[in-house]
C-alpha cells in the first residue's frame, strides 16, 4: 500500500469512527459503503478498508442478505472501561504529584483547561472533548506512560460513545468538569497525591452519575441493559 492510499484509509477510518463515537451514525443504524463514500467524499478503496478495520474493532457488523449496521453501545464494556481508567488514572495522577521539574507538561495541562473554558463558552462540544482528552493525556506523558494512554484508547470506545450520547439529553455540566480538572491540576502541582487521586476519581465517576437518564431515553441504543 502506498503512502497516499494509507493516509486516505486512515482518514476514512478516523472520520467514520468519529461519526460513530458522536452518534452521528447511530447505534443500530444501517449503513452502506456507497453512502459513506458520498458522505465523506472519499473513494471506494479507502472506505472499504476502513470498514474492514471497524468490523474488527467491533463498531460495525454485517448480516448476510440484510446489510451492515453500527453496533449498539455495550453498557458492560463502557462501565468496565470507566472502571479501568478510573483505577489507572488514580495511579497516574499519584505518580505525577510525586514528580519534580514537570512545569512544561503542567503548562500544557493549564493550556488545555483554558481551551476547555473557551469551547464551553461557545458550546463547541467536539473541541471541548478533544481538549478534555489532551488534559488527561498530559499526566500519562508526564509519568512516561504514553503507551498506556494509547492502549486505553482501544478500550474506551464504548465509554466515549456513552459520553457523547449523554449530550443528547442535555448539556454536560461544563463548569463542573472544568473545576474538577483544576482540582486535579492543583493537587498535582502541590504534590498532594492523595488529593489528586480523590479529585480524579470524583471527576471520572461523574460520567455515569446520570446513567439511568440516558438509558431510559435511548434503550434501543444499548446492549447488556440492566434488568
Buried (B, 14 or more C-beta within 10 A) or exposed (E): EEEEEEEBBBBBBEBBBEBBBBBEBBBBBEBEEEEBBEBBEBEEBBBBBBBEBBBEBEBBEEEEEEEBBBBBBBBEBBBBBBBBBBEBBBBBBBBBBEBEEBEEBBEBBBBBBEBBBEBBEEEBBEBBBBBBBBBBBBBBBBBEBEEBBEEBEEEBBBBBBBBBBBBEEEEBBBEEBBEBBBBBBEBBBEEBBEBBBBBBBEBBEBBBEBBEEBBEEBEEBBBEEEE
